[in-house]
Amino acid sequence: MALKDELLAWYHKNARNLPWRNTSDPYKIWLSEIILQQTRVEQGLPYYQRFTKQFPNLMKLAQASEEEVLRLWQGLGYYSRGRNLLTAARQMIERHNGFPKTYAEIRDLKGVGEYTAAAIASFAYNLPHAVVDGNVYRFYSRLFGINTPIDSTEGKKEFRALADEMLNKEFPALHNQAVMEMGALICKPKPDCENCPFIQQCIAYKEKATAEYPVKSKSTKVRSRYFYYLLMETGKNIIIRKREEKDIWQGLYEFPLIETTHAMEPEELYGLNEWKTMKKNGFQVKHISDSYLHKLSHQHLHARFIHLASVKIKPDKEWKLIPKKDLANYGMPQLIVKYLNETEH
């Protein structure tokens, strides 16, 4: 049996039953692909269900506000995906009065790269475009023993050409689903080689070197940031602000923040000009939390939460005074949500 046929036979027996695989609706397929970028299926599934319930079609999503979308996205991370989702929905309505039908038009949407465009084009329209994602890199690099770094220009071209060559042109949608499922269920970072139908052909397995593939040339530099959140309370109200800067969590809400270049004890923090400015509000420090570590792909955030009580809070154009009971109505980073849930604030 040819490798392509063997792959489809394996897929028919082992494919997971996922809602976006039971539809050819390009809107729902696109929604699932954006949600699943950098996200495990188990984590993404409830978000897909919530989005399709609140926004059952493209027009409903295009008419939504950014705050509605980001509140629903809360906890999923990589919040630029949520903003791009809304932008792309509006693009489609304005340019095509619906979902585009060609690879080039899909690729031109905000937040859609080569992989996502190929996935949507093949899954929704059965067009012959091969997907290349982390699962595909892992499976093909091990199977064929490819040592070219996947993060190099040469590597990207090599794997693109290989994926195109391997694509089952008669059943492109099924083939793409199958090769991705192989990477997700069998050829995982810690592979289940004993249950792999390609164990006899796999070069990495023969060389006992599955952990060495895929090869990468670059290591990601991680930046540490130190956040001190000020929970400024007056009676039953609390201050929040919206992150408007082009930075992580743009468009989400948080508490007023002092960011420093290194970890500080309270005594050092109290000497900062930003802290002295806050003193004008006549607050008292009630409690300072332990440090919370929140890991992003390129950043490690070290956060502490400082509870302040104040009888007078001077208005600030960036600040919004809201009832504490309404905090859940505002989309916030998961770091803050976790802290609030743990402290039952």
TIKE-796178 format. One record per residue (C-alpha): y, x, z. Coordinates in steps of 0.2 Angstrom, whole numbers, plus 5000, padded with zeros to 4 digits. Layout:
<recs>
YXZ ...
</recs>
This chain:
<recs>
500050005000 501750074995 502950115010 504149975005 502749845005 502049915021 503749895029 503949715024 502149675030 502549755047 504149655048 503349485045 502149515059 503449595072 505149525068 506149455083 506649275081 508549295081 509749145077 510749245064 509149275054 508849095052 510349065042 511149115026 512849065032 513949215029 515149165043 513849175056 513049325049 514749415049 515049355067 513349425072 513649595064 515349625072 514749575089 513249685087 514249845082 514049965097 513149825106 511249785110 510549625104 510149575122 511949595127 512749525111 511649365109 512549255122 514249305115 513649255098 513149085105 514749065114 515749105098 514748995087 514948855099 516848865101 517248925083 515848835073 516648885056 517849015048 519348895048 519148855067 519149045071 520649075059 521648945069 521249025086 522549125096 522249305100 522149265118 520749135115 519749265105 519949405118 519549295133 517849245124 517649435120 517849485138 516549605144 515949655127 516949815125 517749895110 519049755110 519849805093 518349715086 518949555093 520649575086 519949635069 518849475069 520349365070 521349465057 519849455045 519549275048 521449245043 521249365028 519749265021 520649095023 522249165015 521449265001 519849174997 519949005005 518349045013 517049185014 517049305000 515549324989 515549504983 515249674992 516949744987 517849584994 516849595010 517149775012 519049745011 519049645026 519849715042 518549795054 517149795040 516449965035 515050005022 513649965034 514349795039 514749745021 513049795015 512249695029 513249535025 513049555006 511149565007 510849445022 511949305015 511849324996 510249434994 511349564985 510549744983 511549844995 510649955007 511149965025 511350135034 511650125053 510950215068 509250135066 509150185048 509650365052 508350385065 506950305056 507250395039 507650565047 506050565057 504950495043 505550625030 505950765042 507750775036 508750915045 510450875038 511750825051 512050635050 513850665055 514250785041 514850735024 513350805016 512150705028 513050545025 512850565006 511050615008 510550465018 511550345008 510650404992 508950395001 509350215008 509750164990 508150234983 507150164996 507849984995 506649854989 507749774975 506749624974 506949574993 508449674998 508849565013 507149575020 507049755017 508649795026 508149685041 506449775041 507049945041 508349905055 507049815065 505849965064 507250075071 507649945085 505849915090 504750065086 505750215080 506950205096 507750355103 506150365114 504950305100 503450205101 502450315089 500750245093 501250075087 502050145071 501250095054 501950255047 501250375060 500150465047 501650495035 502950545049 503450725048 504350725065 502750655073 501650785065 502850925071 502950845088 504850845086 505450665086 506650705100 507550825088 507950685075 509250635069 510150795069 512050795074 513250935072 514650875083 514750845102 515850705108 517250765119 517550655134 519250625141 519550585159 520850465165 521450405182 522050225185 522850155200 522949975199 524249885210 523749715216 525449645220 525249485230 526549365236 525849215245 524549135233 525249225218 524849395210 525649495196 524749535180 525349615164 524749615146 524249785138 525349795122 525149985119 524050045105 522650105117 521050035125 521049855129 522549815119 522949625121 522049605137 522849575154 522749695169 523749725185 525249845185 524650015183 525050195188 524050325177 523950505183 523250665175 522050695190 521350605205 522550585219 522450535237 523650405243 524850535251 525050615234 525150455225 526550395236 527650535231 527650485212 529250415205 528250265199 527750225217 529550245223 530150125210 528849995216 529450015234 531049915229 529949755230 529749785249 527849785249 526549835262 524949925258 523449815264 521949905256 521450045245 519750025236 518550165233 518550245216 517650155202 516950245187 516950155170 516250245155 516850215137 516150315122 517550445123 518350415139 517850405158 519050305168 519150325187 520050175194 520650125212 521349965217 522849955229 523149785237 524949765241 525849615250 527649585247 528849445252 530049485238 529549535220 530949575208 530649505190 530049635177 529949595158 528249655158 527549565173 526849385174 526749295191 525249185191 524249095205 522749205210 521549055207 522049065188 521549255186 519849195177 520949115163 521549285157 520549405147 520349565157 519449725155 517649725162 518149865174 519349745183 518249595181 516849685190 518049735204 518649555207 516849485206 516249615219 517749585231 517849395228 519649415227 
</recs>
